[in-house]
Amino acid sequence: MDHKFCAEYGDILIRPLRRYDIEPLRQWRNKENISRFLRPVGQISKSQQENWFEQYIHNKDVLFFVADYKRFRSVGTVALYSFVNDECEIGKLVIGEDSAKGNGLGESLILMSMCIGILYLKQNKFSLVVNKMNLAARHIYKNIGFVEQEQYFINDTDIEIRMEIERGCIMCNSKTKDINLFEENNKIVRNLGGGGFYHSVNIYFYLSIANLVFCQEVA
Ligand SMILES: CC(C)(COP(=O)(O)OP(=O)(O)OC[C@H]1O[C@@H](n2cnc3c(N)ncnc32)[C@H](O)[C@@H]1OP(=O)(O)O)[C@@H](O)C(=O)NCCC(=O)NCCS
């Protein structure tokens, strides 16, 4: 769906997918080392990619993001989809540029997109599926705090793992407070800041002290 949500963390920006992105995305998706653990779709042609983009733009159940390094070079993708009440799936995680791999960008992209999900879409739970042999991706998800729910065969040989994470776990991640969130063409930058969570504890604490002082003065 055509959306406006963006997030920035250090040198990495995630932003809405645009038509000019679809050719590099097609080339990434067609690489053997990228598609190995993704849904088998064969080699994607230019016209298939055009059709996919047209369908995506009208699909209200998918938010696709492209990740740019230093706001000028696209390096990967991530998406939120299948929204049901306050839960959704997260996936389409790809670091497509070989030179960008090995820097922990996958973890950043997952965290940034979930922060958008929490702040703008009021999501409380995120789930994903990952091939059991995809050790790098599993390492990222486990590190962030995703918890394994079930394992099942998807064909004679491959096993998929379904994992989930709750909002509270994301809010406690130390990176979350450094992720800035904004909408395209809107100057207001917001931040979950460990945020909603820690600040409300602090405010409650200060209010309690103020209340105590006030009560003592009255007494
Ligand atoms: C999965 C993917 C996004 C990770 O890219 P990345 O963020 O550049 O990954 P990195 O190389 O920085 O590795 C991420 C972590 O996994 C660890 N890791 C990498 N390979 C590993 C392996 N074979 N076994 C265990 N851990 C591994 C790294 O040490 C790193 O951990 P650290 O941050 O604690 O040091 C990327 O490989 C990719 O695009 N794969 C193809 C598409 C795909 O499979 N997407 C996921 C679908 S569920």
The ligand as a Tripos MOL2 file, in Angstrom:
@<TRIPOS>MOLECULE
LIG
   48    50     1     0     0
SMALL
NO_CHARGES

@<TRIPOS>ATOM
      1 C1         19.3750  -12.6090    6.6670 C.3       1 LIG1
      2 C2         20.0280  -11.3240    6.2150 C.3       1 LIG1
      3 C3         18.9770  -10.2300    6.0920 C.3       1 LIG1
      4 C4         21.0570  -10.9090    7.2790 C.3       1 LIG1
      5 O1         21.8190   -9.8470    6.7780 O.3       1 LIG1
      6 P1         22.8230   -9.0080    7.7590 P.3       1 LIG1
      7 O2         22.0250   -8.2090    8.7170 O.co2     1 LIG1
      8 O3         23.7790   -8.3020    6.8940 O.co2     1 LIG1
      9 O4         23.4900  -10.1980    8.5520 O.3       1 LIG1
     10 P2         24.8960  -10.2130    9.3040 P.3       1 LIG1
     11 O5         25.9230  -10.8480    8.4260 O.co2     1 LIG1
     12 O6         25.1860   -8.8460    9.8580 O.co2     1 LIG1
     13 O7         24.5960  -11.2490   10.4510 O.3       1 LIG1
     14 C5         23.5930  -11.0040   11.4160 C.3       1 LIG1
     15 C6         23.9380  -11.8100   12.6490 C.3       1 LIG1
     16 O8         23.8560  -13.2030   12.3390 O.3       1 LIG1
     17 C7         25.0690  -13.8470   12.6700 C.3       1 LIG1
     18 N1         25.2960  -14.8730   11.6900 N.ar      1 LIG1
     19 C8         25.6090  -14.7080   10.3820 C.ar      1 LIG1
     20 N2         25.7400  -15.9250    9.8060 N.ar      1 LIG1
     21 C9         25.4920  -16.8460   10.7690 C.ar      1 LIG1
     22 C10        25.4900  -18.2680   10.8000 C.ar      1 LIG1
     23 N3         25.7330  -18.9790    9.7010 N.pl3     1 LIG1
     24 N4         25.1990  -18.8910   11.9670 N.ar      1 LIG1
     25 C11        24.9140  -18.1640   13.0820 C.ar      1 LIG1
     26 N5         24.9140  -16.8150   13.1180 N.ar      1 LIG1
     27 C12        25.2170  -16.1670   11.9710 C.ar      1 LIG1
     28 C13        26.1320  -12.7400   12.5910 C.3       1 LIG1
     29 O9         27.2640  -13.0630   13.3880 O.3       1 LIG1
     30 C14        25.3620  -11.5770   13.1450 C.3       1 LIG1
     31 O10        25.2900  -11.6520   14.5330 O.3       1 LIG1
     32 P3         25.7820  -10.4500   15.4770 P.3       1 LIG1
     33 O11        25.0800   -9.2160   14.9990 O.co2     1 LIG1
     34 O12        25.3540  -10.9070   16.8360 O.co2     1 LIG1
     35 O13        27.2470  -10.4050   15.2580 O.co2     1 LIG1
     36 C15        20.7670  -11.4610    4.8530 C.3       1 LIG1
     37 O14        21.6950  -12.5170    4.9390 O.3       1 LIG1
     38 C16        19.8360  -11.7380    3.6860 C.2       1 LIG1
     39 O15        19.3940  -10.8170    3.0040 O.2       1 LIG1
     40 N6         19.5490  -13.0340    3.4380 N.am      1 LIG1
     41 C17        18.7030  -13.4360    2.2860 C.3       1 LIG1
     42 C18        17.2340  -13.1790    2.5290 C.3       1 LIG1
     43 C19        16.7610  -13.8680    3.8010 C.2       1 LIG1
     44 O16        17.0800  -15.0180    4.0410 O.2       1 LIG1
     45 N7         15.9580  -13.1250    4.5890 N.am      1 LIG1
     46 C20        15.3870  -13.6320    5.8230 C.3       1 LIG1
     47 C21        14.1270  -14.3720    5.5570 C.3       1 LIG1
     48 S1         13.3900  -14.9760    7.0510 S.3       1 LIG1
@<TRIPOS>BOND
     1     1     2 1
     2     2     3 1
     3     2     4 1
     4     2    36 1
     5     4     5 1
     6     5     6 1
     7     6     7 2
     8     6     8 1
     9     6     9 1
    10     9    10 1
    11    10    11 2
    12    10    12 1
    13    10    13 1
    14    13    14 1
    15    14    15 1
    16    15    16 1
    17    15    30 1
    18    16    17 1
    19    17    18 1
    20    17    28 1
    21    18    19 ar
    22    18    27 ar
    23    19    20 ar
    24    20    21 ar
    25    21    22 ar
    26    21    27 ar
    27    22    23 1
    28    22    24 ar
    29    24    25 ar
    30    25    26 ar
    31    26    27 ar
    32    28    29 1
    33    28    30 1
    34    30    31 1
    35    31    32 1
    36    32    33 2
    37    32    34 1
    38    32    35 1
    39    36    37 1
    40    36    38 1
    41    38    39 2
    42    38    40 1
    43    40    41 1
    44    41    42 1
    45    42    43 1
    46    43    44 2
    47    43    45 1
    48    45    46 1
    49    46    47 1
    50    47    48 1
@<TRIPOS>SUBSTRUCTURE
     1 LIG1         1 GROUP 0 **** ****
